[in-house]
Amino acid sequence: MNPLPHRVKLVDVGPRDGLQNEKQPVPAAVKIELVHRLQDAGLKEIEVTSYVSPKWVPQMADNHEVMQGIQRRQGVRYSVLTPNLKGFEASLADRPDEIVVFGAASEAFSQKNINCSIAESIERFAPVVEAAKAKGIAVRGAMSCTVGCPYEGDVPPSRVEYLAGLMKGIGVEHVGVADTIGVGTPKKVQAAFDATLKHYDIDSVSGHFHDTYGQAVGNTLAALEMGVWQFDASVAGLGGCPYAKGATGNVATEDVVYLLHGMGIDTGIDLDALIDAGAYISEQLGRPTNSRVARAVLAKRKA
Ligand SMILES: CC(C)(COP(=O)([O-])OP(=O)([O-])OC[C@H]1O[C@@H](n2cnc3c(N)ncnc32)[C@H](O)[C@@H]1OP(=O)([O-])[O-])[C@@H](O)C(=O)NCCC(=O)NCCSC(=O)C[C@@](C)(O)CC(=O)[O-]
């Protein structure tokens, strides 16, 4: 076991991953307010939206309006998903600090999610990465289905190593190891990281865990014990991927912050303000928060 990091960086992916699968229309103004509340709570990285086909993911069709509506705060980085050059070029007017290309360790998921094979996806990403770097925009690679796939079942670490090598080969600086359908358990997640670490160093990887089977906090701890110090999470545990039926949201940011603060690890995040942000979006969506920590704190506040 490595010494635990003293500080962890969290990326709140709630406005993008959290809301992309939402069936009811969520006004751009609500998404903007959510971003503002997250930055007020101390989040320094927020994944705001994606530049994908509005036919495939209608909820993200307001990408431009949302990005233009945000009152940017110095020191906060705003990232967006761009699957191809068309998406990247569309994003430029909105000045993202970081773009995310997203591939999959499973062929079937790659086809369902972005309509091409893994090899074709890398061909599409390569010019995006090159163009982003030429403009001084940071690049992250998301690697879906690094533990399990909704169509193929278990995904072996060798597939993760293969994808990480391809991402590295086109110059992606940082990769996120995603358990898209939340089936991972600590040892499997560690094996996915071990595979990724064949190509990336520990400072260039992050964890992205969905909580379908309630394992995401445990998986976060397992990754922390390897020295991973960057994680995605979603306020109120919002989310789910449109191409991973039945998968629930990301691990709730509130739950990860509670874990980290309880272990004496700094995040720079004000948990109470974060819980308020989660309460805000949950109320807008008309359903209770998925965060166990937020539920406990909100109940205590009422008592
Ligand atoms: C990737 C594509 C666009 C390929 O879609 P395609 O149909 O293969 O693309 P195409 O190049 O053949 O173009 C077809 C049409 O799409 C348009 N198009 C083409 N590109 C764009 C674009 N960038 N923005 C807007 N429109 C676009 C293009 O202009 C054309 O429009 P038409 O002529 O028919 O009117 C499509 O498959 C798509 O949008 N997929 C959605 C992917 C997505 O957003 N998935 C969810 C996010 S990934 C995720 O959640 C996982 C993650 C990251 O969180 C980690 C994890 O947990 O695993």
The ligand as a MOL file (V3000), in Angstrom:
LIG
                    3D

  0  0  0     0  0            999 V3000
M  V30 BEGIN CTAB
M  V30 COUNTS 58 60 0 0 0
M  V30 BEGIN ATOM
M  V30 1 C -19.8590 10.6380 -31.6500 0
M  V30 2 C -21.0440 10.8160 -32.5820 0
M  V30 3 C -21.2460 12.3040 -32.8660 0
M  V30 4 C -20.7690 10.0960 -33.8760 0
M  V30 5 O -21.9820 9.9870 -34.5890 0
M  V30 6 P -22.0230 9.5000 -36.1100 0
M  V30 7 O -23.4720 9.3800 -36.5010 0
M  V30 8 O -21.1590 8.3110 -36.2760 0 CHG=-1
M  V30 9 O -21.3340 10.7530 -36.7930 0
M  V30 10 P -21.2430 11.1970 -38.2760 0
M  V30 11 O -19.9220 11.8730 -38.3960 0
M  V30 12 O -21.5970 10.0820 -39.2260 0 CHG=-1
M  V30 13 O -22.3960 12.3290 -38.3910 0
M  V30 14 C -23.7710 12.0140 -38.3090 0
M  V30 15 C -24.5360 13.2540 -37.9020 0
M  V30 16 O -24.1230 13.6830 -36.6000 0
M  V30 17 C -23.6040 15.0360 -36.6870 0
M  V30 18 N -22.4610 15.1420 -35.7620 0
M  V30 19 C -21.3130 14.4410 -35.8140 0
M  V30 20 N -20.5180 14.8320 -34.8160 0
M  V30 21 C -21.1800 15.7820 -34.1310 0
M  V30 22 C -20.8550 16.5590 -32.9940 0
M  V30 23 N -19.6860 16.4190 -32.3430 0
M  V30 24 N -21.7540 17.4430 -32.5320 0
M  V30 25 C -22.9330 17.5870 -33.1610 0
M  V30 26 N -23.3130 16.8760 -34.2550 0
M  V30 27 C -22.4200 15.9930 -34.7290 0
M  V30 28 C -23.2140 15.1870 -38.1410 0
M  V30 29 O -23.1940 16.5630 -38.4770 0
M  V30 30 C -24.3210 14.4500 -38.8290 0
M  V30 31 O -25.5100 15.2560 -38.7780 0
M  V30 32 P -26.6570 15.1020 -39.8950 0
M  V30 33 O -25.9500 15.3750 -41.1880 0
M  V30 34 O -27.1810 13.7010 -39.8140 0 CHG=-1
M  V30 35 O -27.6530 16.1450 -39.4710 0 CHG=-1
M  V30 36 C -22.3290 10.2380 -31.9550 0
M  V30 37 O -22.1680 8.8660 -31.8340 0
M  V30 38 C -22.6630 10.8310 -30.6210 0
M  V30 39 O -22.9590 12.0000 -30.4750 0
M  V30 40 N -22.6690 9.9840 -29.5580 0
M  V30 41 C -23.0140 10.3920 -28.2230 0
M  V30 42 C -21.8860 10.0240 -27.3270 0
M  V30 43 C -22.1510 10.4930 -25.9100 0
M  V30 44 O -22.2870 11.6850 -25.6390 0
M  V30 45 N -22.1870 9.5340 -24.9460 0
M  V30 46 C -22.2940 9.8520 -23.5840 0
M  V30 47 C -20.9950 10.4110 -23.0430 0
M  V30 48 S -19.7380 9.1670 -22.7550 0
M  V30 49 C -19.9840 8.7260 -21.1500 0
M  V30 50 O -20.9390 9.1430 -20.5510 0
M  V30 51 C -18.9520 7.8800 -20.4690 0
M  V30 52 C -18.0190 8.6910 -19.5570 0
M  V30 53 C -17.1670 9.6720 -20.3530 0
M  V30 54 O -18.7510 9.4520 -18.6130 0
M  V30 55 C -17.0740 7.7520 -18.7950 0
M  V30 56 C -17.7760 6.5080 -18.2680 0
M  V30 57 O -18.4530 6.5350 -17.2300 0
M  V30 58 O -17.6390 5.4890 -18.9400 0 CHG=-1
M  V30 END ATOM
M  V30 BEGIN BOND
M  V30 1 1 1 2
M  V30 2 1 2 3
M  V30 3 1 2 4
M  V30 4 1 2 36
M  V30 5 1 4 5
M  V30 6 1 5 6
M  V30 7 2 6 7
M  V30 8 1 6 8
M  V30 9 1 6 9
M  V30 10 1 9 10
M  V30 11 2 10 11
M  V30 12 1 10 12
M  V30 13 1 10 13
M  V30 14 1 13 14
M  V30 15 1 14 15
M  V30 16 1 15 16
M  V30 17 1 15 30
M  V30 18 1 16 17
M  V30 19 1 17 18
M  V30 20 1 17 28
M  V30 21 1 18 19
M  V30 22 1 18 27
M  V30 23 2 19 20
M  V30 24 1 20 21
M  V30 25 1 21 22
M  V30 26 2 21 27
M  V30 27 1 22 23
M  V30 28 2 22 24
M  V30 29 1 24 25
M  V30 30 2 25 26
M  V30 31 1 26 27
M  V30 32 1 28 29
M  V30 33 1 28 30
M  V30 34 1 30 31
M  V30 35 1 31 32
M  V30 36 2 32 33
M  V30 37 1 32 34
M  V30 38 1 32 35
M  V30 39 1 36 37
M  V30 40 1 36 38
M  V30 41 2 38 39
M  V30 42 1 38 40
M  V30 43 1 40 41
M  V30 44 1 41 42
M  V30 45 1 42 43
M  V30 46 2 43 44
M  V30 47 1 43 45
M  V30 48 1 45 46
M  V30 49 1 46 47
M  V30 50 1 47 48
M  V30 51 1 48 49
M  V30 52 2 49 50
M  V30 53 1 49 51
M  V30 54 1 51 52
M  V30 55 1 52 53
M  V30 56 1 52 54
M  V30 57 1 52 55
M  V30 58 1 55 56
M  V30 59 2 56 57
M  V30 60 1 56 58
M  V30 END BOND
M  V30 END CTAB
M  END
